[in-house]
Each structure stands twice: as structure tokens, then as C-alpha cells.
Amino acid sequence: MDIWTEAKRWRAHLDDRNGTSELEQTLRILKLTEESGEAAQAWIGMLGQNPRKGVTHTREQVIGELADVVFTALVALESIGADAESAVQDCARKAAGYLPE
């Protein structure tokens, strides 16, 4: 399976199901906030930072939640008309420029 193709496939599925209005695009971008919150919750749960709940998550669950954030971002990029692969490659090139050789 190719992640870039799958992001396009999910965008097409969501387009067919929910349409492509600006509101729908906004909701797909806001979905990132939801997924990021789940990643934070899993990290807090892995560290046992909530004394009332204790340890509630594993490192593998945190990894899964972070991966959800990444994939959701790819679908959001595709949803607003970007080519996710090109956008991520451009971002990586820009980030690489900040590090010494």
C-alpha cells in the first residue's frame, strides 16, 4: 500500500460522502486538532500523569495516535487541492535547510 495513494483515496471517499464545500474542508483541517488531542491524551496516559487514572496507554498507542495525526494531515492537504506528497517533500527540504550539513 502506498500512503500517498491512500490519502487520495480517503479524500475521494470523503468528497463523495460529505462533499467538498469550504465547511467540509474546514472540518477536515479541524480533525487534526482532534487527532492531536488524542495523541496528547495517549502520551499523558502513558506517563501516568493523571493521578486519578494512572497509566492508561502504551507507547504503541501513542505511536498509533501520532500516525493518525500524520495521515489526517495528508488527507486534509489533498482535500484543499494540494498534492500531499509534494507538499511534504517541500516541507522536508525547507526543514533540511535549517540543519547544518
C-alpha positions in Angstrom: 0.0 0.0 0.0 1.2 3.5 -0.9 0.4 6.2 1.7 0.1 8.9 -0.9 -2.4 6.9 -2.9 -4.3 6.0 0.2 -4.6 9.7 1.3 -6.0 10.5 -2.2 -8.4 7.5 -1.9 -9.7 8.7 1.5 -10.1 12.3 0.2 -12.2 10.9 -2.7 -14.3 8.8 -0.3 -14.9 11.8 2.0 -15.6 14.0 -1.0 -18.3 11.5 -2.2 -19.8 11.2 1.2 -19.6 14.7 2.6 -19.0 17.0 -0.4 -16.2 19.5 -0.9 -17.5 22.7 0.5 -15.3 25.1 2.4 -17.1 24.0 5.5 -16.2 20.4 4.8 -12.6 21.4 4.1 -12.5 23.3 7.4 -13.8 20.3 9.3 -11.1 18.1 7.8 -8.5 20.6 9.0 -10.1 20.8 12.4 -9.9 17.0 12.6 -6.2 17.5 13.0 -6.9 19.2 16.3 -9.0 16.2 17.5 -6.3 13.7 16.4 -3.6 15.8 18.1 -5.6 15.8 21.3 -5.8 12.1 21.2 -2.1 11.8 20.8 -1.5 14.1 23.8 -4.0 12.2 25.8 -2.2 8.9 25.0 1.2 10.4 26.0 -0.2 11.7 29.3 -1.8 8.3 29.8 1.5 6.5 29.0 3.3 8.7 31.6 0.5 8.2 34.2 0.3 12.0 34.6 -3.3 11.9 35.7 -3.2 10.6 39.3 -6.9 9.7 39.2 -6.4 7.4 36.2 -2.8 6.2 36.4 -1.1 4.6 33.4 -3.8 4.2 30.7 -1.8 3.9 27.4 1.2 2.2 25.9 3.9 3.6 23.7 2.4 1.7 20.8 -0.9 3.5 21.3 1.0 6.9 21.3 2.7 5.9 18.1 -0.7 4.9 16.6 -2.2 8.2 17.6 0.7 10.2 16.2 0.4 8.3 12.9 -3.3 9.2 12.9 -2.3 12.9 13.0 0.1 12.4 10.1 -2.4 10.6 7.9 -5.2 13.1 8.8 -2.9 15.9 7.7 -2.2 14.2 4.4 -6.0 13.8 3.7 -6.5 17.5 4.7 -3.8 18.6 2.3 -5.4 16.6 -0.5 -8.8 18.0 0.4 -7.7 21.6 -0.1 -6.3 20.8 -3.5 -2.6 20.2 -2.6 -0.6 17.2 -3.7 0.3 15.9 -0.3 3.5 14.2 -1.4 4.9 17.3 -3.0 3.8 19.4 0.0 5.6 17.1 2.5 8.7 16.9 0.3 8.8 20.7 0.1 8.4 20.9 3.9 11.2 18.4 4.4 13.5 20.3 2.0 12.8 23.5 3.9 13.4 21.8 7.3 16.7 20.3 6.0 17.9 23.8 5.2 17.8 24.7 8.9 20.2 21.9 9.9 24.0 22.1 9.4 25.4 19.8 6.7 
